[in-house]
Amino acid sequence: MSKKNKDIEVRVEETKRTIKGTDYTVNQLLIGKKMIGEVMTVGPKEHEAFLGEEDLGAYKTVELAVEAILMQHNLHD
């Protein structure tokens, strides 16, 4: 007997964060009220993905970074 997949809504909220005097754009991925990951824009074509405290690496686009976070989140859930 297989489980039926259910749709889960993931929201992306953009915030600003200052780290060591430099301002960064941070996109937070949320399921309900729970934050599952963050994408920090480091440069014009460099985005760092974080799943909790785990650094998932650098990506060329925000979309690729979000995809990496969702894949890792699904593996751990």
Backbone atoms as SQL, in Angstrom:
CREATE TABLE atoms (id INTEGER PRIMARY KEY, chain TEXT, resi INTEGER, resn TEXT, atom TEXT, x REAL, y REAL, z REAL);
INSERT INTO atoms VALUES
  (1, 'A', 1, 'MET', 'N', 0.834, -1.165, 0.000),
  (2, 'A', 1, 'MET', 'CA', 0.000, 0.000, 0.000),
  (3, 'A', 1, 'MET', 'C', 0.891, 1.244, 0.000),
  (4, 'A', 2, 'SER', 'N', 0.677, 2.150, -0.914),
  (5, 'A', 2, 'SER', 'CA', 1.530, 3.330, -1.008),
  (6, 'A', 2, 'SER', 'C', 0.852, 4.539, -0.363),
  (7, 'A', 3, 'LYS', 'N', 1.704, 5.436, 0.104),
  (8, 'A', 3, 'LYS', 'CA', 1.190, 6.667, 0.695),
  (9, 'A', 3, 'LYS', 'C', 0.894, 7.661, -0.414),
  (10, 'A', 4, 'LYS', 'N', -0.161, 8.419, -0.257),
  (11, 'A', 4, 'LYS', 'CA', -0.508, 9.438, -1.221),
  (12, 'A', 4, 'LYS', 'C', 0.283, 10.703, -0.908),
  (13, 'A', 5, 'ASN', 'N', 0.893, 11.285, -1.931),
  (14, 'A', 5, 'ASN', 'CA', 1.617, 12.537, -1.741),
  (15, 'A', 5, 'ASN', 'C', 0.635, 13.668, -1.502),
  (16, 'A', 6, 'LYS', 'N', 0.981, 14.558, -0.581),
  (17, 'A', 6, 'LYS', 'CA', 0.134, 15.714, -0.349),
  (18, 'A', 6, 'LYS', 'C', 0.933, 16.975, -0.653),
  (19, 'A', 7, 'ASP', 'N', 0.226, 17.987, -1.135),
  (20, 'A', 7, 'ASP', 'CA', 0.864, 19.253, -1.461),
  (21, 'A', 7, 'ASP', 'C', 1.153, 20.028, -0.187),
  (22, 'A', 8, 'ILE', 'N', 2.343, 20.611, -0.135),
  (23, 'A', 8, 'ILE', 'CA', 2.752, 21.430, 0.998),
  (24, 'A', 8, 'ILE', 'C', 3.142, 22.795, 0.454),
  (25, 'A', 9, 'GLU', 'N', 2.585, 23.841, 1.043),
  (26, 'A', 9, 'GLU', 'CA', 2.880, 25.194, 0.602),
  (27, 'A', 9, 'GLU', 'C', 4.154, 25.689, 1.270),
  (28, 'A', 10, 'VAL', 'N', 5.112, 26.125, 0.446),
  (29, 'A', 10, 'VAL', 'CA', 6.371, 26.685, 0.933),
  (30, 'A', 10, 'VAL', 'C', 6.375, 28.166, 0.578),
  (31, 'A', 11, 'ARG', 'N', 6.537, 29.013, 1.588),
  (32, 'A', 11, 'ARG', 'CA', 6.607, 30.459, 1.364),
  (33, 'A', 11, 'ARG', 'C', 8.057, 30.907, 1.369),
  (34, 'A', 12, 'VAL', 'N', 8.338, 31.949, 0.581),
  (35, 'A', 12, 'VAL', 'CA', 9.661, 32.562, 0.566),
  (36, 'A', 12, 'VAL', 'C', 9.488, 34.017, 0.988),
  (37, 'A', 13, 'GLU', 'N', 10.168, 34.384, 2.079),
  (38, 'A', 13, 'GLU', 'CA', 10.119, 35.758, 2.572),
  (39, 'A', 13, 'GLU', 'C', 11.514, 36.357, 2.487),
  (40, 'A', 14, 'GLU', 'N', 11.599, 37.544, 1.893),
  (41, 'A', 14, 'GLU', 'CA', 12.884, 38.219, 1.715),
  (42, 'A', 14, 'GLU', 'C', 13.127, 39.171, 2.884),
  (43, 'A', 15, 'THR', 'N', 14.342, 39.094, 3.449),
  (44, 'A', 15, 'THR', 'CA', 14.744, 39.981, 4.534),
  (45, 'A', 15, 'THR', 'C', 16.145, 40.492, 4.242),
  (46, 'A', 16, 'LYS', 'N', 16.581, 41.448, 5.037),
  (47, 'A', 16, 'LYS', 'CA', 17.952, 41.969, 4.952),
  (48, 'A', 16, 'LYS', 'C', 18.672, 41.595, 6.237),
  (49, 'A', 17, 'ARG', 'N', 19.952, 41.272, 6.108),
  (50, 'A', 17, 'ARG', 'CA', 20.754, 40.920, 7.279),
  (51, 'A', 17, 'ARG', 'C', 22.125, 41.569, 7.136),
  (52, 'A', 18, 'THR', 'N', 22.632, 42.137, 8.225),
  (53, 'A', 18, 'THR', 'CA', 23.959, 42.740, 8.231),
  (54, 'A', 18, 'THR', 'C', 24.912, 41.801, 8.951),
  (55, 'A', 19, 'ILE', 'N', 25.960, 41.384, 8.219),
  (56, 'A', 19, 'ILE', 'CA', 26.977, 40.489, 8.789),
  (57, 'A', 19, 'ILE', 'C', 28.334, 41.155, 8.592),
  (58, 'A', 20, 'LYS', 'N', 28.994, 41.441, 9.706),
  (59, 'A', 20, 'LYS', 'CA', 30.309, 42.105, 9.701),
  (60, 'A', 20, 'LYS', 'C', 30.296, 43.377, 8.864),
  (61, 'A', 21, 'GLY', 'N', 29.237, 44.177, 9.022),
  (62, 'A', 21, 'GLY', 'CA', 29.152, 45.471, 8.356),
  (63, 'A', 21, 'GLY', 'C', 28.688, 45.433, 6.908),
  (64, 'A', 22, 'THR', 'N', 28.408, 44.258, 6.379),
  (65, 'A', 22, 'THR', 'CA', 27.949, 44.125, 4.995),
  (66, 'A', 22, 'THR', 'C', 26.492, 43.687, 4.996),
  (67, 'A', 23, 'ASP', 'N', 25.670, 44.368, 4.180),
  (68, 'A', 23, 'ASP', 'CA', 24.255, 44.023, 4.068),
  (69, 'A', 23, 'ASP', 'C', 24.062, 42.924, 3.024),
  (70, 'A', 24, 'TYR', 'N', 23.270, 41.928, 3.384),
  (71, 'A', 24, 'TYR', 'CA', 22.957, 40.809, 2.489),
  (72, 'A', 24, 'TYR', 'C', 21.447, 40.646, 2.389),
  (73, 'A', 25, 'THR', 'N', 20.985, 40.194, 1.221),
  (74, 'A', 25, 'THR', 'CA', 19.594, 39.814, 1.042),
  (75, 'A', 25, 'THR', 'C', 19.478, 38.343, 1.390),
  (76, 'A', 26, 'VAL', 'N', 18.516, 38.019, 2.262),
  (77, 'A', 26, 'VAL', 'CA', 18.316, 36.638, 2.696),
  (78, 'A', 26, 'VAL', 'C', 16.873, 36.247, 2.405),
  (79, 'A', 27, 'ASN', 'N', 16.688, 35.142, 1.697),
  (80, 'A', 27, 'ASN', 'CA', 15.369, 34.582, 1.436),
  (81, 'A', 27, 'ASN', 'C', 15.155, 33.424, 2.395),
  (82, 'A', 28, 'GLN', 'N', 14.108, 33.510, 3.209),
  (83, 'A', 28, 'GLN', 'CA', 13.798, 32.459, 4.166),
  (84, 'A', 28, 'GLN', 'C', 12.695, 31.579, 3.594),
  (85, 'A', 29, 'LEU', 'N', 12.887, 30.252, 3.646),
  (86, 'A', 29, 'LEU', 'CA', 11.879, 29.295, 3.199),
  (87, 'A', 29, 'LEU', 'C', 11.105, 28.823, 4.410),
  (88, 'A', 30, 'LEU', 'N', 9.771, 28.973, 4.361),
  (89, 'A', 30, 'LEU', 'CA', 8.920, 28.644, 5.497),
  (90, 'A', 30, 'LEU', 'C', 7.819, 27.677, 5.096),
  (91, 'A', 31, 'ILE', 'N', 7.594, 26.690, 5.961),
  (92, 'A', 31, 'ILE', 'CA', 6.437, 25.806, 5.851),
  (93, 'A', 31, 'ILE', 'C', 5.620, 26.089, 7.095),
  (94, 'A', 32, 'GLY', 'N', 4.476, 26.728, 6.892),
  (95, 'A', 32, 'GLY', 'CA', 3.701, 27.204, 8.031),
  (96, 'A', 32, 'GLY', 'C', 4.495, 28.288, 8.731),
  (97, 'A', 33, 'LYS', 'N', 4.750, 28.109, 10.034),
  (98, 'A', 33, 'LYS', 'CA', 5.563, 29.073, 10.780),
  (99, 'A', 33, 'LYS', 'C', 7.000, 28.590, 10.956),
  (100, 'A', 34, 'LYS', 'N', 7.304, 27.394, 10.475),
  (101, 'A', 34, 'LYS', 'CA', 8.624, 26.797, 10.665),
  (102, 'A', 34, 'LYS', 'C', 9.551, 27.167, 9.506),
  (103, 'A', 35, 'MET', 'N', 10.720, 27.761, 9.846),
  (104, 'A', 35, 'MET', 'CA', 11.714, 28.081, 8.826),
  (105, 'A', 35, 'MET', 'C', 12.534, 26.824, 8.543),
  (106, 'A', 36, 'ILE', 'N', 12.579, 26.414, 7.271),
  (107, 'A', 36, 'ILE', 'CA', 13.325, 25.202, 6.928),
  (108, 'A', 36, 'ILE', 'C', 14.695, 25.512, 6.355),
  (109, 'A', 37, 'GLY', 'N', 14.891, 26.718, 5.824),
  (110, 'A', 37, 'GLY', 'CA', 16.183, 27.048, 5.253),
  (111, 'A', 37, 'GLY', 'C', 16.262, 28.496, 4.849),
  (112, 'A', 38, 'GLU', 'N', 17.483, 28.901, 4.458),
  (113, 'A', 38, 'GLU', 'CA', 17.728, 30.270, 4.031),
  (114, 'A', 38, 'GLU', 'C', 18.649, 30.282, 2.821),
  (115, 'A', 39, 'VAL', 'N', 18.435, 31.269, 1.957),
  (116, 'A', 39, 'VAL', 'CA', 19.312, 31.503, 0.809),
  (117, 'A', 39, 'VAL', 'C', 19.848, 32.929, 0.955),
  (118, 'A', 40, 'MET', 'N', 21.176, 33.046, 1.084),
  (119, 'A', 40, 'MET', 'CA', 21.799, 34.352, 1.229),
  (120, 'A', 40, 'MET', 'C', 22.470, 34.727, -0.089),
  (121, 'A', 41, 'THR', 'N', 22.116, 35.922, -0.589),
  (122, 'A', 41, 'THR', 'CA', 22.714, 36.414, -1.826),
  (123, 'A', 41, 'THR', 'C', 24.040, 37.072, -1.478),
  (124, 'A', 42, 'VAL', 'N', 25.140, 36.463, -1.955),
  (125, 'A', 42, 'VAL', 'CA', 26.487, 36.940, -1.645),
  (126, 'A', 42, 'VAL', 'C', 26.996, 37.871, -2.744),
  (127, 'A', 43, 'GLY', 'N', 26.689, 37.551, -3.986),
  (128, 'A', 43, 'GLY', 'CA', 27.101, 38.357, -5.121),
  (129, 'A', 43, 'GLY', 'C', 26.043, 38.291, -6.196),
  (130, 'A', 44, 'PRO', 'N', 26.322, 38.911, -7.355),
  (131, 'A', 44, 'PRO', 'CA', 25.302, 38.915, -8.417),
  (132, 'A', 44, 'PRO', 'C', 24.933, 37.517, -8.911),
  (133, 'A', 45, 'LYS', 'N', 25.864, 36.591, -8.914),
  (134, 'A', 45, 'LYS', 'CA', 25.578, 35.224, -9.358),
  (135, 'A', 45, 'LYS', 'C', 26.090, 34.198, -8.355),
  (136, 'A', 46, 'GLU', 'N', 25.996, 34.551, -7.072),
  (137, 'A', 46, 'GLU', 'CA', 26.421, 33.618, -6.031),
  (138, 'A', 46, 'GLU', 'C', 25.446, 33.671, -4.868),
  (139, 'A', 47, 'HIS', 'N', 24.861, 32.523, -4.569),
  (140, 'A', 47, 'HIS', 'CA', 23.862, 32.401, -3.520),
  (141, 'A', 47, 'HIS', 'C', 24.227, 31.208, -2.650),
  (142, 'A', 48, 'GLU', 'N', 24.301, 31.433, -1.334),
  (143, 'A', 48, 'GLU', 'CA', 24.621, 30.379, -0.376),
  (144, 'A', 48, 'GLU', 'C', 23.322, 29.816, 0.196),
  (145, 'A', 49, 'ALA', 'N', 23.214, 28.491, 0.244),
  (146, 'A', 49, 'ALA', 'CA', 22.027, 27.823, 0.771),
  (147, 'A', 49, 'ALA', 'C', 22.345, 27.221, 2.135),
  (148, 'A', 50, 'PHE', 'N', 21.423, 27.404, 3.077),
  (149, 'A', 50, 'PHE', 'CA', 21.576, 26.877, 4.424),
  (150, 'A', 50, 'PHE', 'C', 20.321, 26.113, 4.832),
  (151, 'A', 51, 'LEU', 'N', 20.524, 24.929, 5.384),
  (152, 'A', 51, 'LEU', 'CA', 19.439, 24.127, 5.952),
  (153, 'A', 51, 'LEU', 'C', 19.730, 24.054, 7.436),
  (154, 'A', 52, 'GLY', 'N', 19.073, 24.905, 8.213),
  (155, 'A', 52, 'GLY', 'CA', 19.406, 25.037, 9.628),
  (156, 'A', 52, 'GLY', 'C', 20.804, 25.626, 9.739),
  (157, 'A', 53, 'GLU', 'N', 21.696, 24.953, 10.419),
  (158, 'A', 53, 'GLU', 'CA', 23.083, 25.405, 10.555),
  (159, 'A', 53, 'GLU', 'C', 23.990, 24.817, 9.472),
  (160, 'A', 54, 'GLU', 'N', 23.454, 23.908, 8.657),
  (161, 'A', 54, 'GLU', 'CA', 24.241, 23.226, 7.637),
  (162, 'A', 54, 'GLU', 'C', 24.354, 24.066, 6.365),
  (163, 'A', 55, 'ASP', 'N', 25.587, 24.309, 5.918),
  (164, 'A', 55, 'ASP', 'CA', 25.840, 25.046, 4.682),
  (165, 'A', 55, 'ASP', 'C', 25.783, 24.053, 3.525),
  (166, 'A', 56, 'LEU', 'N', 24.837, 24.256, 2.603),
  (167, 'A', 56, 'LEU', 'CA', 24.675, 23.339, 1.470),
  (168, 'A', 56, 'LEU', 'C', 25.512, 23.739, 0.263),
  (169, 'A', 57, 'GLY', 'N', 26.183, 24.878, 0.330),
  (170, 'A', 57, 'GLY', 'CA', 27.065, 25.277, -0.759),
  (171, 'A', 57, 'GLY', 'C', 26.570, 26.500, -1.510),
  (172, 'A', 58, 'ALA', 'N', 27.312, 26.841, -2.580),
  (173, 'A', 58, 'ALA', 'CA', 27.016, 28.016, -3.396),
  (174, 'A', 58, 'ALA', 'C', 26.313, 27.594, -4.678),
  (175, 'A', 59, 'TYR', 'N', 25.385, 28.446, -5.118),
  (176, 'A', 59, 'TYR', 'CA', 24.605, 28.183, -6.323),
  (177, 'A', 59, 'TYR', 'C', 24.557, 29.437, -7.183),
  (178, 'A', 60, 'LYS', 'N', 24.354, 29.257, -8.485),
  (179, 'A', 60, 'LYS', 'CA', 24.333, 30.387, -9.417),
  (180, 'A', 60, 'LYS', 'C', 23.038, 31.181, -9.363),
  (181, 'A', 61, 'THR', 'N', 21.932, 30.530, -8.995),
  (182, 'A', 61, 'THR', 'CA', 20.645, 31.218, -8.931),
  (183, 'A', 61, 'THR', 'C', 19.942, 30.906, -7.614),
  (184, 'A', 62, 'VAL', 'N', 19.019, 31.775, -7.248),
  (185, 'A', 62, 'VAL', 'CA', 18.219, 31.562, -6.047),
  (186, 'A', 62, 'VAL', 'C', 17.384, 30.296, -6.217),
  (187, 'A', 63, 'GLU', 'N', 16.856, 30.074, -7.425),
  (188, 'A', 63, 'GLU', 'CA', 16.005, 28.915, -7.677),
  (189, 'A', 63, 'GLU', 'C', 16.749, 27.601, -7.429),
  (190, 'A', 64, 'LEU', 'N', 18.009, 27.524, -7.859),
  (191, 'A', 64, 'LEU', 'CA', 18.803, 26.310, -7.625),
  (192, 'A', 64, 'LEU', 'C', 19.071, 26.107, -6.134),
  (193, 'A', 65, 'ALA', 'N', 19.317, 27.188, -5.423),
  (194, 'A', 65, 'ALA', 'CA', 19.560, 27.108, -3.987),
  (195, 'A', 65, 'ALA', 'C', 18.297, 26.652, -3.249),
  (196, 'A', 66, 'VAL', 'N', 17.137, 27.191, -3.642),
  (197, 'A', 66, 'VAL', 'CA', 15.867, 26.789, -3.035),
  (198, 'A', 66, 'VAL', 'C', 15.610, 25.316, -3.298),
  (199, 'A', 67, 'GLU', 'N', 15.866, 24.875, -4.521),
  (200, 'A', 67, 'GLU', 'CA', 15.673, 23.465, -4.880),
  (201, 'A', 67, 'GLU', 'C', 16.554, 22.552, -4.018),
  (202, 'A', 68, 'ALA', 'N', 17.799, 22.957, -3.792),
  (203, 'A', 68, 'ALA', 'CA', 18.717, 22.163, -2.967),
  (204, 'A', 68, 'ALA', 'C', 18.205, 22.062, -1.530),
  (205, 'A', 69, 'ILE', 'N', 17.696, 23.153, -0.988),
  (206, 'A', 69, 'ILE', 'CA', 17.160, 23.149, 0.374),
  (207, 'A', 69, 'ILE', 'C', 15.967, 22.211, 0.460),
  (208, 'A', 70, 'LEU', 'N', 15.049, 22.310, -0.511),
  (209, 'A', 70, 'LEU', 'CA', 13.856, 21.459, -0.480),
  (210, 'A', 70, 'LEU', 'C', 14.212, 19.981, -0.617),
  (211, 'A', 71, 'MET', 'N', 15.190, 19.658, -1.468),
  (212, 'A', 71, 'MET', 'CA', 15.601, 18.256, -1.618),
  (213, 'A', 71, 'MET', 'C', 16.185, 17.726, -0.318),
  (214, 'A', 72, 'GLN', 'N', 17.067, 18.501, 0.335),
  (215, 'A', 72, 'GLN', 'CA', 17.666, 18.061, 1.596),
  (216, 'A', 72, 'GLN', 'C', 16.622, 17.968, 2.697),
  (217, 'A', 73, 'HIS', 'N', 15.691, 18.911, 2.732),
  (218, 'A', 73, 'HIS', 'CA', 14.621, 18.880, 3.735),
  (219, 'A', 73, 'HIS', 'C', 13.767, 17.627, 3.568),
  (220, 'A', 74, 'ASN', 'N', 13.441, 17.273, 2.330),
  (221, 'A', 74, 'ASN', 'CA', 12.645, 16.073, 2.079),
  (222, 'A', 74, 'ASN', 'C', 13.372, 14.799, 2.476),
  (223, 'A', 75, 'LEU', 'N', 14.700, 14.780, 2.343),
  (224, 'A', 75, 'LEU', 'CA', 15.478, 13.610, 2.742),
  (225, 'A', 75, 'LEU', 'C', 15.462, 13.406, 4.259),
  (226, 'A', 76, 'HIS', 'N', 15.460, 14.514, 4.988),
  (227, 'A', 76, 'HIS', 'CA', 15.517, 14.442, 6.448),
  (228, 'A', 76, 'HIS', 'C', 14.150, 14.312, 7.091),
  (229, 'A', 77, 'ASP', 'N', 13.093, 14.553, 6.336),
  (230, 'A', 77, 'ASP', 'CA', 11.741, 14.480, 6.898),
  (231, 'A', 77, 'ASP', 'C', 11.099, 13.161, 6.686);
